[in-house]
Amino acid sequence: MIDGMLLVDKPSGPTSHDVVQVARRKLGLRRIGHTGTLDPMAEGLLVLLIGAATKHQHALQGHDKTYRALVQLGTQTDTADAAGKPIRTMPVPALERGAVEQLLRSFEGTLEQTPPAYSAIKVQGRPAYWWTRRQQPVELASRTIHLASVQLGDLTAQTLTMTVDCSAGTYLRVLAESVAERLGTVGHLAALTRLRIGAWRLEEAKPLTWIERASPAEITQQLRPVAGELRR
């Protein structure tokens, strides 16, 4: 029996389910899942659970994560990310690095965050985005999240890059909009890379292109026993 965990470097474009389907075709198995969805536009670490390892899905979903997020300032979209349609524009004030660093640090700690309307949270058996696309947006309850670290990377007149260590369930799209608002403008999440889930890091993952080319035996050799991972 094939059983274990596979770390995948998901490119921007495919859905997390698309990645699962690639693994199912390659290994000839239906019993494959993952420990946390990445939006299609996002890239980076996706952890697949193969075979009997899927029974540990819930236990492996609550790990803290690290993301690198690119925020485009001056334009707000209906989905809060680059996949959406522009709905509002505002001038971007002059940005001073020290002030932006201080502002980002002010988000660190425990706070309440309301998930975006275009999210996969189920409401009456359907994801929230299903209702929103039908002009029937639903009210989503806020949730408590924790941002352990929000660090500034590159900064230009219209964009900023931030590296965020956060709890499970954090929406970087919402954070991007909040950062833009505090800077006196609007914005959206232009790009997102998941760098870490718990102790697992992107550098350990195999690209999706490798999985598409590899033989079932080669893929199986990359599986990690879940028993050991649960102790990490």
C-alpha positions in Angstrom: 0.0 0.0 0.0 1.2 3.5 -0.8 0.9 5.7 2.3 2.6 9.0 3.3 3.0 12.7 2.8 4.2 14.4 -0.3 5.5 18.0 -0.4 4.6 19.8 -3.6 5.7 23.2 -5.0 2.5 24.4 -6.6 2.8 26.9 -9.4 0.4 29.8 -9.9 -2.6 28.8 -12.1 -3.8 25.3 -11.1 -6.1 24.8 -8.1 -5.1 22.7 -5.1 -7.6 20.1 -6.4 -5.8 20.1 -9.8 -2.6 19.1 -8.0 -4.4 16.3 -6.1 -5.8 15.1 -9.5 -2.3 14.9 -11.0 -1.1 12.8 -8.0 -4.2 10.5 -8.3 -3.5 9.9 -12.0 0.2 9.2 -11.5 -0.3 6.9 -8.5 -3.6 5.3 -9.6 -5.1 6.2 -6.2 -8.3 8.1 -5.3 -7.5 8.4 -1.6 -5.4 11.6 -1.8 -6.0 14.9 -0.1 -4.2 18.0 1.2 -3.7 19.8 4.4 -4.6 23.3 3.3 -5.9 25.0 0.1 -3.9 27.5 -1.9 -5.8 29.8 -4.2 -5.2 29.3 -7.9 -3.2 32.5 -8.2 -1.0 31.5 -5.2 2.1 29.3 -5.4 4.3 27.5 -3.0 4.1 24.7 -0.5 1.2 22.3 -0.7 1.2 19.2 1.5 -0.5 16.1 0.0 -1.6 13.2 2.1 -1.5 9.8 0.3 -3.5 6.7 1.1 -4.1 6.0 4.8 -2.3 9.3 5.6 -5.5 11.1 4.7 -7.0 10.1 8.1 -4.6 12.5 9.7 -5.8 15.5 7.6 -7.5 17.3 10.5 -4.5 16.9 12.8 -2.1 18.3 10.2 -4.3 21.4 9.2 -3.6 23.6 12.2 0.1 24.4 11.7 1.4 28.0 11.6 2.4 29.1 8.1 4.8 31.6 6.5 3.9 33.5 3.3 5.6 36.0 1.0 2.9 38.5 -0.2 3.1 41.2 -2.9 0.6 44.0 -2.3 -0.3 46.2 -5.2 -1.3 49.6 -3.9 -3.8 52.1 -5.5 -6.3 49.6 -6.8 -8.9 47.5 -5.0 -10.5 44.5 -6.6 -13.8 42.7 -6.0 -11.9 39.5 -4.9 -9.1 41.4 -3.0 -6.6 39.7 -5.2 -5.2 39.9 -8.8 -7.8 37.5 -10.1 -10.6 40.0 -9.5 -12.0 43.1 -11.3 -10.9 46.6 -10.3 -13.6 48.3 -8.3 -11.8 51.3 -6.8 -8.7 53.4 -7.3 -6.9 55.9 -5.0 -3.7 57.8 -5.1 -0.8 56.2 -3.2 0.9 58.6 -0.8 4.7 58.8 -0.6 6.0 55.8 1.3 9.0 56.0 3.7 10.5 52.6 4.5 10.8 53.1 8.2 7.2 54.2 8.6 6.0 51.2 6.5 8.1 48.8 8.6 6.6 50.3 11.8 3.0 50.0 10.4 3.5 46.4 9.4 4.8 45.5 12.9 1.7 47.1 14.4 -0.3 44.2 12.9 1.6 41.7 14.9 -0.2 39.9 17.7 -3.7 38.5 18.1 -6.6 40.1 16.2 -10.0 39.5 14.7 -10.3 39.0 10.9 -13.4 38.6 8.8 -12.9 36.2 5.9 -13.4 37.6 2.4 -16.7 37.2 0.5 -14.8 35.2 -2.1 -13.7 32.4 0.2 -14.3 28.7 0.4 -16.0 28.8 3.8 -19.2 26.8 3.6 -22.5 28.5 4.2 -25.6 26.4 3.9 -23.6 23.7 2.2 -22.1 26.0 -0.4 -18.8 28.0 -0.4 -19.1 31.7 0.3 -17.9 32.6 -3.2 -20.8 30.6 -4.7 -23.2 33.0 -3.0 -21.2 36.1 -3.8 -21.0 35.3 -7.5 -24.8 35.1 -7.6 -25.1 38.5 -6.0 -26.2 36.9 -2.7 -23.3 37.7 -0.4 -23.5 36.1 3.0 -22.3 37.4 6.3 -19.3 35.6 7.6 -18.3 35.5 11.2 -15.0 37.0 12.2 -12.2 34.7 13.5 -9.3 35.1 15.9 -5.9 34.9 14.2 -2.4 35.5 15.3 0.3 37.2 13.3 3.7 36.3 14.9 5.7 38.5 12.4 5.0 40.9 9.6 8.3 42.0 7.9 8.8 44.4 5.0 10.8 43.2 2.0 10.9 45.2 -1.2 9.2 48.6 -1.4 8.4 50.7 -4.4 6.1 53.7 -5.1 3.2 51.3 -5.8 4.0 48.0 -4.2 5.3 46.3 -1.1 6.4 42.8 -0.3 5.9 41.4 3.2 6.8 38.1 4.8 4.2 37.0 7.3 4.3 34.3 9.9 0.7 33.6 10.9 -1.7 31.1 12.4 -3.8 28.7 10.3 -6.9 30.4 8.9 -5.3 33.7 8.2 -6.4 35.4 4.9 -3.5 37.3 3.3 -6.0 39.0 1.0 -7.7 40.7 3.9 -4.4 41.6 5.5 -3.3 43.2 2.2 -6.4 45.4 2.1 -6.0 46.3 5.7 -2.3 47.4 5.2 -3.3 49.5 2.2 -6.1 51.2 4.2 -3.7 52.0 7.0 -1.3 53.5 4.4 -4.1 55.9 3.3 -5.0 54.1 0.0 -6.5 50.9 -1.3 -4.8 47.8 -2.6 -5.0 44.1 -3.3 -3.0 40.9 -3.0 -1.0 40.7 -6.3 1.0 37.6 -5.7 1.4 35.0 -2.9 3.9 32.3 -2.1 3.5 29.9 0.8 7.0 29.3 2.2 6.3 27.1 5.2 3.7 24.9 6.9 4.8 24.0 10.4 8.2 22.4 10.1 7.8 21.7 6.4 9.5 24.2 4.0 9.1 25.0 0.3 12.8 24.1 -0.3 11.9 20.5 0.5 9.1 20.3 -2.0 9.1 18.8 -5.5 7.8 21.0 -8.4 4.5 19.9 -9.9 6.3 19.6 -13.2 8.6 16.9 -11.6 5.5 15.0 -10.4 4.0 15.1 -13.8 7.1 13.6 -15.3 8.1 11.2 -12.6 7.2 7.5 -12.4 5.0 6.2 -9.6 8.0 4.5 -8.1 10.0 7.8 -8.1 7.1 9.6 -6.4 6.6 6.9 -3.8 10.3 7.3 -2.9 9.6 10.9 -1.9 6.8 10.1 0.5 7.4 10.8 4.2 5.9 8.6 6.9 3.1 10.5 8.6 3.9 9.0 12.0 7.2 10.8 12.1 5.7 14.1 10.8 3.1 14.2 13.5 5.8 14.4 16.1 7.5 17.4 14.4 
